């Protein structure tokens, strides 16, 4: 018996070490051997869960961590990871329950405190997230991971001064940390090129680490742009995009097929065959391209007392994934969309309402500000007949370049190449023209340029579209204290301005590959 226990302990030690070094094959082998000896060892199932996270198999991860909680009900780490996986899968109710247990059995281990903070971030509760990140960072003040997460939370909450102090402390201990430099660049407007030069120099030494180089080049580009050094800004953005492009897979041909399937299937006749009886009028969807003013529009309407912000939710897309029975690691495929258009709209609507129950309890309406929901707009409208859509539009060149010069997490893989970005934009504009016919009065188009030039007219038009009484607070959106977890976290805390309109023209010669495609499509620049 003792020999078996010693052998299993040695295998687990080797498995965790292999996982830490990135050797997933060895880690998996160790797990299999341990579970073959004894299927009731919690640590083995925990290791299975961690391996599944690395391979992005969230359903397996959820199953593994759930098993740990069955075998060891007070295992805080398992509850925390289970809550995180449930959040990523869109199971917000289950995530809440798992999170309650994680907090109930919480320990002083900063690693677990950090995971709990990450779950609260995914759930859009940035005050709570910050409190956990703060605990983790205070316990290990030299940790760059905890410091970066704390600074991000402070930035989302509008505590820019605190975020700057936190990130400066991280950089003092970790002067080459790429993400810390990138966060610092976004917290304030640069007045000289010193920090941008530092980031560029560090990035030049990261040729074999494109993920790190991307953070640094994008940070440098932002600061060069702050001081209107346009040539160096574009060079940095271009280098950052090239680095990021190396780290992602983007299948443009498959994207074309996805758009083709939806355009062919989601017709007015298909729309009229709707038999969903979901009566909820709570959700308001803000859709379009990223970096086009979607956060600005959200802040305007969530300044109304009857409207709450739910952030950028993935609940509808995840409902499609769960119901469709299409098992593929790829986020979107033509096969998935073929299945999606055949799903009972009532089931989709019910799944979305269940997954957003907590948001619906905060106000009469809530805003789902996931820009990429534009792709599924007819599916959403068919599943939720009383939902409303606000489509935010921006000039094609400003829209494309704003995405190109922004470092995203895992979204928008088309945005790191000028031609790919432009072709994607053309596809988006074409399908949105069709969606306007399909959705009719359920959707309103809002111009970013018109909004920043005449805020009150747009704000009143929006509130009228939502059938809400006018409130003057909608003009003072920048005074909101609520958190913003997008790239616009700093900008939306100031009044509307026109500084970004036509900014692409500073890079007109460098953007010719993009301009050529936009012009050929017959779109205005």
N, C-alpha and C positions, 0 to 999 in steps of 0.2 A: 504494500500500500504506500509506504513512504517513498519507495523507489519510483512508483508511478507519479506521485505528487511532485517529487524532485524533477523527474523527466518532463512533466507538463510545465512546470515553472521555468525550466531551462528553454523549452520550446517557445513559451510565451515571451520570455526575455529576448530571444533571438528574433521572434516575429515582430515585436515592437521596434527593435533596433533596425530591422530590415525596412520597416515602413518609414521610419525616420530618415533613412538614407535613400528612399525612393525605390527600393527593391521590392516591388509589390508581389512578384512571383514567389519569392522566398517567404514573404509575410503570409501569403495565402497558403503555402504549403505547411507552414507551422500551425496555422489555424486548423487546417484539415486534420492534421495529426492529433492535435490536442482534443478536438471535438470527437474524433474517432475513438479516443481513449475514454473521454467523459464529456457527454453533451450538456452537462449542467454546470460548466465552469463559466461564470459571468465574464471574466476577463477575455476569454476566447471569443465570445459573442461581441464583446466591446471592440476587439480588434477587427472582427469582421465588419462591424459598422464603420470603423475608421477607414478601412480599405475601400469599402463601398463609396464613401464620400470622395475619396481620391479618384475613383473611376466614374464618379457622377451617377452611380446607381442608387438613387435616393430611396427607391422602394425597398431595396435590400437593406440599406442603412436603417430605415425606419423599423423594419422587421427585426434586425439584429439588436438595436438599442431597446426595442420593446421587450425582447427576450431577456435582456439584462435586467430591466426593471421588474420583470416577473420573478427572476431568480434572486435579485437583490433590490428590494423595493426602496431602499434608502440611498441608492447609488445616484448621487447628485449629478455626476458627469454624464451618466446615461440619460437621465431626464433632460438635462440641458441640451445634449446633442439631439435627442428625440424631438424636443421643441423646435430646434433649428431646422431639422429636416422637414418636420410637418409644416413649418412656415414656408419653406422653399417649395413644398408641394401644393401650397395653397389651402392646407387644412388648418385654418386659423383657430377653429374651436378646439381641435385636438392640441394644437400648439399652445393655446392658453392653458389647457389642463396640464400638459406636460411641464409648462413653465412654472405653474403654481407649485408643483412637486419639486422642481429644481430649486426654487427659492425656499421652499419649506425645509428641505434637507441640505440647504447650502452650507458650504464650508468656507474657510478663509483662503482656499486655493485660488490664486489669481487667474490660473488657466481656465477654471470653471466660471469664475466671475466674468471673464472676457467673453466666453461663449454665451452666457446669459445676456450680457449687453448686446451681443450680435443679434440675438433673437428679438430683443426689444426693438432694435433698429429695423429689422425686417418687418416687424409689426407696426412700424411708424411711430413708436412711443419713444421719442428721442430724449425726453427728460429722464425716463426710467433707464434707458440705455446708458445715458451719461453717468448716472449714479453708480452703475455696475462697472463701467470702464474706469471711473475714478477710483473705485475700490481696488481694482486690479493694478492700476498704475501707481497708486499710493503704496501698495504692497511691494511692487517691483518698479521703482521709479526709473531704473536704467533700461527698462524694456522698451524698445522702439515700437513693437507691435501694440502694446497697451497705450503708449503715448500717442501714437498715430490715431488709434480708435477714439481716444479721449478728445483729441483735437478735432477730429471729424464731427463728433457729436456736438462739441461746443460751437463749431461753425454752423451746423444745421440749426442750432437753437438761436443763432444770431449773436452769440457771445464771442464776437470776433477778437476782442482784446485778449480774452482768456485763451482762445484757440492759438493766437500768435505766441503767447507766453509758453504754452504747452509745447508747441512745435519747435520753438527756439531752444527749449531745454532738451528736446529729443536730438536736435541737430548738434547741440554742444557735446553730447555723448556719442552721437553717430553722425559725424559730419558728411558722410557720403550716402546717407539713406535716401534713396530716390523718391519714395512716396512722401517723405517728410518735406523735401525740397519742393515737390509739386504742390502740396497743401499750402506751404508758406507763400508760394507765388500767387495762389488764388485768394489769399486773405486780404491783400492790400494792393494798391496801385504802385508800381515801381516808379521811382524818380530818377534812377540811373541804371547803368547796365552791370553793376558789380555782381549782383546775385545771379543774373542771367548768364554772365560769363562763367561764373563758378559752376553752374549747372551744365553748361555746354562742355566745359573742360572735363567734368566727371563723366558725362555721357560719352565723350569720345573714347574713354577708356573701357566702355561697356559693350564693345562690339560683339562679344559672345553672350551677352545678357540683354537681348532685345526688350524684354519686359521692363527691366530697370531703365534702359536707355530711353524708352518711350516716356516714362514719367518725367525724366530730366529734360528731354527736348521739348515736350509740351509745356513744361513750366517755364523754360527759357523763352519759348515763343511768346507766351503770354506776357512776360515782362518786357521783351523787346518791343512788343506791340504797345505796351503801356507808354513807352517813351518815344513811340512813333518811328522806331527804326525798322521800317517795313521790310527791307531786303533781308535783314538778319532774322526778323520774325518769321518770314515765310520759309527761309532755309531751315530754321529750327522745327517749325511745324511739319515740313516735308520730311525731315529726318525722323521725327517722332512717328509720323504716320507709317513710314517705311519699316521702322522697327516694330511697331505694333502689328503691322500686316504679316510679319513673319511668325507671329504667335497665334494666329487665328486661321480657321478654315472658312472660306467663303466660296460657296458654289453658286455663281451667278446664273448658270443655266438652270439650276434647280429653282432659284428664285423666280426666274421667268416662267417656269412651269407652274409654280404656286399661284402667281398672279393670273396666269392663263386659266387655271381651273376655276378660281373664284369668279373671274370675269364671265366665264361661260355659264357657270351654274347659278350664280346669284342674280337672277333676273327679276323683273317686276312680277312676272307670273309666279316664280318660285316664292317671292316675298309674300304674295297674296294667299299662298297656300298655308300660311301660318295658322297653327292651332294651339299656340301657347296661351295658357290662361293665367300666366303670372301677372298680377296686378300692380306690382311694386313700381312706384314712380320715384323712388328714392334716388337711384343712380343717375348722375350726370356725367357723361363721358366727354373728356377733352382729348381730341385726337389730332393727328397730323405728323409732321416731322419733328425731331428733337431740335432744340435751340432756335425755335421759331416764335417764342413768346407764349408757349403753353403754360408756363409757370406764372407769368404775368396775368394771364386770363384767369387762371385758378385763384390767384390771390384777390383779384377783383371780386369774383363771385362768392368766394368763401369769407369775404368781409361782411357778407349778409348774414344776419343772425339765424336764418333758416337753412344755411348751407355749411357743411363741414368738409374738411379735406381728408381724403383717405390715402393720398399719395399715389404712387404709380403701382397699381395692383396688377398681379398676374393671374388673378382668380379666373377670368374667363378663358384665357388660353389654357390654364391648367385643367379646367373643367373639360375642355375639348380633349385634352390628352387622356384624362381618366376615363371618359366615356367611349372614346373612339376605338379602343383595343388595338391601336397601332403602336407596336413596341419598336422604337428606334431612338438612339441617343441624339439624333439630329433634332434641333429645336423645331423647325418647320420643314415639312416635305409636301410634295404634291399629293402623295398618298394620304397624308393626314388631312389635308384640306378636302380631298374627295370624300373621306369618311365624315368630316365635320359637317358638310352641307346636307348629309343624310340623317344626322342625329335628330332625334325628337327635340324640337325647340323647347318644349316644356321641361324636359330633363335638364337641358343646358341652363335655362333660366332659373330653375329650382336650385341647381348646384351653385350658381353664382350668388343667389340670394342667401343661401346657407353659409357660403364662404365669406360673405360680407356682413353678416348679421351684426357684428360688433360695431361696424362703421355706421350702419343704418340706425343704431340706437342713439347716436350723438346729436342728430338733427333731422329735420324733415327730409333733407336731401344730403347726399354726400357726393363728392367729386372723385371719380376714378381718372386720374391724369396719366394714364399710360399712353404715350403718343402712338405706339405701334398698334394699338387697338384699331387704328384706322383700317387695317387689313381685314379685320373680322367684323367691321361695322354692320353689314347686313345680317350676319349671324347673331350679333348682339341684339339688333333691333327686332329680329324675328323672335328671339327668345324672351326679350323684355320689351313688349310693345309700347309701354308707357315711358321708357327711358328716353332721354334727350341727348343729342350729340352737338358739341361745339367743335367745329373744324377750324383750326387756326392755320392761316396761310401767311407765307412770307415770300418776298421776291425770290425766284429760283436761285440766283447766284449768291445772294446773302444767305439763303437757307443752306445751300450746299457747302459753302465755305465755312459757315458757322459749325457745321458738323465735322468737316474735315479738320478743323483746328481744335476740336475737343477730344480729349481722351476719355472714352467711355469704359465701363467695366467689361461686361460680356456682350452688351447689346450693339446693334448697328455695325455689323462687320463690313458692310459695303462702304463705310465712311473713310477708309484709310488709303484710298487711291482716287485721284481726281476723276478719271474716266468712269470708274465703277460707281462713284458717288453720283455723278451726273446721270448715268443711265438709270440708276435706281430712282432718282428724282423724277425722271420722265415717266417711268412705270407708275410711280405713286400718283402723279398728277392725272394720268390717264384713268386709273382705276377710281380715283376720287370723283372725276367727272361722272362716271357711271354710278357711283354710290349716291351722288346727289339726286339722280333720277329715281333710284331705287328707294331711298329713304324719304325723299320729299320734305315735308314740313317737320319731320322729326329731327332734321339737322340744319344748323345755321353755319354759314361761312363767316369767319371773322378775319380781317386783315390786320397783321401786326403793325404795318406802317400806318394805317388809319388809326389804330388804337393809340400809338404813342404820339401821334399828331393831334388827336382830338379824343382824349380819354373819356370825357363825360358822355359824348354821343355813343361811343361803343359800349360803355358801362350800362347806360340806360337801355340800349338795344338788347344787351345780354339779359338783364334782369326782366325785361318785358318778355323775351323769348321763354324764360323759365317760369312765367306766370307768377312772379313774386312782386310784392309791393316794393317800391323804390326806398332805399336807405342811403343816406349820404356817406355812410362809412365805406361804401364801395369805391369812392373816389380817394380814400385814404388807406388803400391796401398796404402801402409801405410801412404803415404804423403797426401792422399785425405783429404779435409776439410769438405766434405759432411757428413751429419748426419747418424748415425747407430742406429736403434731402436730395436736391438736384444740383446740377452744375451752376444753377442760378441763385444759389443760397445767399450770396453776398449782394448781387445786383438787385434782387427784388425788395431789398430793404431800403431802397431809395426811390424817389418819385419816378414816374415814367419819363423817358428821355428819347431823343432821336439820334444819339451818338452812333448807334450800330447800323442805322439805315444807310445802305450804299457803301459799307466798309470794304466790301470785296474789291472796290475799284482801286484801292491802294495796292492791290496785287494783280492788277489787270493783265499785265504781260505774263506773269507766272501761271495765271489761271486759264490761259488760252485753250488747253485741252478740254477743260470743263465747259468753257464758253461755247466752243464749237459744237458740242453735243446738245447743249440747251438751245442754241440757235437753230440747229438742224431739226429739232423737234417742234419748232414753231412757237416756243414759249418765250415770253418777254424776259429780259435779263433781270 
